[in-house]
Each structure stands twice: as structure tokens, then as C-alpha cells.
Amino acid sequence: MPLVLEIEHLLGVAFAAQSPASPVPDWPPQPDRVFSALVAAWGGRGERADERRALEWLEVQPAPDIASSGGYARTPATVFVPPNDPQTGRVGDRTVMPAFRRRQQRRFPAFRPDDPVVQLIWRDVEVDSEMVSTLNALAADTPSIGHPSSLTRCRFRADGASDQTTRPQRRVYRGRLTELESAYARFVKSGRKEDRPSSGESVPPAAAVARAPTRSVFANRWLVLEHVEGEMPDLRAAAVVGRALRGALMSGYRKIGQEAAIPMLVSGHAADGSPSAEPHLAIVPLAFFGPQFADGRVFGFALVPPGDGELLEHESFRNAVRAIAPWEEDRGRRELSVTAHGFNIVFTPSPQRELHSLDPAPYVAFAKTWATCTPVVLDRHLKAKGNAERDAEVAGLLREACANIGLPAPVRVAVSKHSAVIGAPSAYPSGRAPRWIGWRLPNSLASRQLTHAVLQFDKPVGGPVILGAGRFAGLGLCRTLDPQRR
């Protein structure tokens, strides 16, 4: 019989770092972190003997499996917080006063999951109802996992275990409770960081118990640039703005003296200057899509790296961004200015993303049904003549486009001039409408056909889903259409 610990993140965000110095969020929550939270609840409840026995029983069980969803890491903002009161022993030490306290730089990594509920599953354990009740008393008094702002609702139960699980990275072990007690006593006495408890024991990598859902070659970690000043061109000029942003980023490498070392991941070109066929940085528009009165107004752009987003952590990349987005002291933000399509546009890297239109969640979720909000640029010219044959050829090209970004072929493809996403402009002008109201494409793609589409997969796939020949310029960007998604 399985024992399940269900953890619901009440804010929809998990605040926890893999280590005190790491900017990478710790997702999913590991058993050692969860056990420490339960021990803290035990201490806060008066260190009852029966609850201690329950914790000692739990620490000797095999490492639990973890059932969790995907999601994306939020860009951690840098904040300056006061440290603990200084223990100088001096009388009249003014540094204890708020106005004179120094500030330390801190970052609070966070992860926004597609599903806020996580399960830790101990399979085939012998547990009676009294033990479950005792563990539940601790779980009910566990307000957070990780940072105190990571509010949770926890409960143990003996049913409802998920089949989609993976092995943890860290676990607890016999004697962990005593070790945490000793570390806590040392920390209370000294107040030194080095006396805090260490992480749990590492678990050797193992294959997933059930095959993990498929993700595309693009990362779910984005650098969002919010539009703050200047007039923004229409969404149909997104590729032009994206090209200006890529040019600005490459100029940042030149400003830091690394013009000869601009990575292919950023430029999209090989050393000989030829276009690279390998996945590289995509730059996509973030606009007002979805609700009834959405109008497609652009609120910003996002830099979408390939892989797991490690490009965003490269020191050279961060320095290049700082070089083109200097800190404006009077405005309290970094500002990046570009000129595109005759418009002077000012962006700021936006870690908070208070506007829903800047939230990557609809683009990086796991879902079966996806729809384009910017049209797909087909990878080649069409050869079919009749409408039915052309639609079938387009559907085939879209299936190939999915394979190009690491996704399986969709089971259904519907193509149309119009988007299924409210607020997205049509793929091309209607009737006798002037050509200048159409989408602006790079010269290399200007003769290609555009189309909107709805794709349905037999199993959920993870975004970003960015398709076609213009995928690195923000064309072919898809959003989930699954009813349960925003």
C-alpha cells in the first residue's frame, strides 16, 4: 500500500534554491527539504514523543518517488535585505537602527509549476491508520516548504498515488532527525551560516519510473523584456523588432570585447557566417491574447534560449545584457533602447512580470492542444494545386516542423488563415486589402507562405512550441488551448 504526501503550493509558485548561493530553483521539492519542514513543525508543536517516533519511522523508509508537473523558472530579482541584528556587544550601537543597517544582496529563486500539487510517494510500505494520523498532524502544521513565502497545504494519505513519477535527487537517512536537532542547536548558539544543517544524501541517477512528457528543444526559462517607453509597432512587425533586439544583444558582446566570441546560440550563425541549423536563441513577442476583448497589443518580448536555458546563466551573456541595458539610477531599473521599423522602443528586463501578457505560462505548459498566435512560416514552397491537397501538404509540413523542435507528430492538424487565439492577426490580408498591412518578414523568408494552425497531440507535450522557418524570429509561436489552461 502506498503512502502519499500531497503538497499544494498555495501561491502557485515554489520559492526554494538548490543551495544558498545558487540562482537555480529547487524543483520539485526534494525529500530532504520536505523532511526538514516536517521536523520544524514537530519542534513548533512541542516535540511530542509519538510524532518523533513517526519521523524516525519515516527517515528509514526507501526514498520516495516524486510526481510533479513541469513549469518554468522565474527570473530571480535581486533585492537588498537587512541582515540579522549585529552581535557586537557594544552599548549604543547605531547599526541596529533601521536607517543605519547595511543591506545584503539576495536573490529568491522561484519556480512556477503547471500544476501546484506535488506528491511524494512511498510505495509498498506497511503503515497503519494511527501512523498516518500522526504524520498528518505534522503535515497540517507545515506552512511552507523552502522559503517561508512558499506557502503550502500538506497532507498524508494512503491512496491516490500517481503513476507518472521520477526518482528524487536527494533523500533522508537513518539518524537525519538527530542530525537536524544538533545542527539547529549549534545554529541557535552561534548564529553562523556554517552551522546550518547540510543537504540530504544524494540519490544516484535512475531512469524515470514512467516516461516523462516530451518537451521541445526550447527552454522554459525566459528572459522577459517589458516595453516601458516609446511607441511599440504592431504585432505584425514582431520579426523586425526581434531582429533589432538580437542585433542589440550582439552589440553587447562587442561592448565587452567579445565580438569574436559571440556564441552561435545567440547569433544563429556558424563561424563562417552561414545560418546555423542548430537550435539557438529565439526572440518572441508577448502580446495581449486570449480573453474576449484581446487585441494583440505587444507588451514586451522574451529571449527564449534552447536546451534547459543555461545560456541565461553564462557570464558573458549576462555581461552583454548589462552592457546594452545600463542601470538608470533615477528610475531604479535597467533600460534597453532599440530602433526598429522607425520606432524608438525602450525595454527593461522584467523579473516580476505583473502583467498577465508577460507571463510565459501559456507558452511553456504541458498540453495536448496548441494554437498559433503568430503565423507559421512554412519551411518550403507549396507544390500542391487544389485546396484540399494544399491543406494536406501544409499539415505535413507542420508535422515536420514539430519534429524539428523535438516533438512527436500531432494526431490532428487544422490549418487556417485565421488564428484560434483571440487577438492574433490573420496570417495574410483579406481580399483587396493593401499588402503593407501584412506580416513583416526577413528578406530570406519574404516569399514563403504563412498559415495559422491548431495542433492536437495524443499526449501532453511541453512548450515552448515555436514552429517553422521563422521560429527564431518569433513567428510560429503557439499557446495552449487546453480547457484547463489559462
RAFEN-V429627 format. One line per field, one symbol per residue. ss: DSSP state (@ for helix, = for strand, . for the rest). phi: phi as a letter, one per 30 degrees, with the letter a starting at -180 (. if undefined). burial: # if it has 9 or more other C-alpha atoms within 8 Angstrom, else .. Layout:
# RAFEN-V429627
ss: ???
phi: ???
burial: ???
This chain:
# RAFEN-V429627
ss: ..=======....==.=.......=.....@@@@@@@@@@@@@@....@@@@@@@@@@@.....===...====...=====...........@@@.@@@..=====..====...======......@@@@@@@@@@@@...=......=======........==..==....@@@@@@@@@@@@@@@..@@@.....==...........==..============.....@@@@@@@@@@@@@@@@@@@@@...@@@..@@@@.=.....=......======..........=========...@@@@.@@@@@@@@@@..==....==.=====..=======......@@@..@@@@.=======...==.........@@@@@@@@@@@@@@@@@@.......=====..................@@@.....@@@....=============...=....@@@...====......
phi: .dccccbcddcibccacdaeccdcdcbdddedddddddddddddcjhddddddddddddcdeeddbcbcdlbdddddcbcbdddedcdiddidddddedcddccdbbcebbcddbdccbcbcchccbcddddddddddddccdabjdedddbcbacacaiddcdbbddcbbcaejddddddddddddddcidddcdddddddceebdddbddedcddcdccccccddbaidcdeedcedddddddddddddddddcibedcddeecdibdddjdedddebdcbbdcbdbjdecdbiddclbbccddicidedcddddddddddcbddcddciadbccbcbhicccccbecddhddddcddedccdcadcbbdcbdddddaddcdcdddddddddddddddddddcicddddbbccadcddcdjddddadchcddddcdddceedcdcddcacaccbcdbebcddcbcidcddcjcidcbdceedcd
burial: ##########.#######....####...#############....#...##.###..###.##############..................##....#.....#################.#.....##.###.###.#####...#########..#..##########..##.##..##.##.......##...##......##...###############.....#.############.#########.##..#.#######.....#..###########....#############.##.##....############.....#######..#########.#...###.###################.........###.###.#######.###.##..#.#.###########.#........####...#..#.########..#######################....
